């Protein structure tokens, strides 16, 4: 029995001792978890005047475009050196000259016929005078004289023949002038259809030109765009709205001043937008007498972005778009350096900022940097190295980088 009970007693004693030791051991000392602060960049908010802008996009087109059609037939004798694709010309310049021989001969014939008809008219006038004298010798009043006796029908016929001959001379001169094709305006050649020695018939296409005094851009404006503009009716008055056009030329962004000259006055059925027309003076810079301030030519067909000045909002906060969180929330830093969310309601927004008038106060410190997963009440460490205009400059730089990346793609 001793051999059986002794091991049991030893095991039991060990169990009792381990339980006692576990119950009597002191509680572990809990070390305080460090309250780490997340480094963030902040922006001190200040109310300011915000000028809204409306952006739209369109393609540069010529205000006037003309298809040159031959009104006479003949062989091309002369082609102007400017009558090439891309060649520029002034109003009245000779572009093409057709063989005028046939039309010169026609003019001579018409002129000769006119001389003959004038001679016949003179002859009939003399006969009419002689007929009146002969009728007067009868002693009867002139009112009783027959028309044929006074030769009045022959006189009217002679006058009609003169009018017809004059019309034929005018028509011959017109056709002769049309053998020389001259520029109807200052412009540029878009298409060249004929060359020296080629025979053209009436109605044959000779080429295509467009005017370079003005260029136009047709821009769609949505209902939201119109709500951001002060007075759209001023676009149809003498005080045109100023517009800046931006486009890529030679892999670099260029700008051109323009003005909003008119609206089409109809809402498009396709996109429910109102189209307006922006005009650019002298897009190719060929008409300026002073070339000291020459600008980059605005080529036809260039795709441009138009920036139109809009409403002015007083006492507004400009919130960078990347600082606006989901649910129209912004992250603020309170006096205890902890994160607090605040819901705001933007009244307008553009590609860079949201504009807020209520829900914020002057001096509020807003977080403008990425934080991963922001939590209400978390401690933050504000880095005031980027404040005020510096933060806005950083946002603009980021936007430019994104635009360059989009253009590269």
Helices and strands as residue ranges (DSSP letters): H 2-24, E 38-44, E 48-62, E 65-69, E 74-79, E 88-89, E 94-98, H 101-136, G 142-144, H 152-178, E 180-182, E 187-192, E 199-200, E 205-211, E 214-221, H 223-227, G 232-236, E 241-249, E 252-267, E 274-281, E 303-320, G 321-323, E 329-333, E 339-343, E 348-349, E 353-356, E 365-367, E 380-383, H 388-408
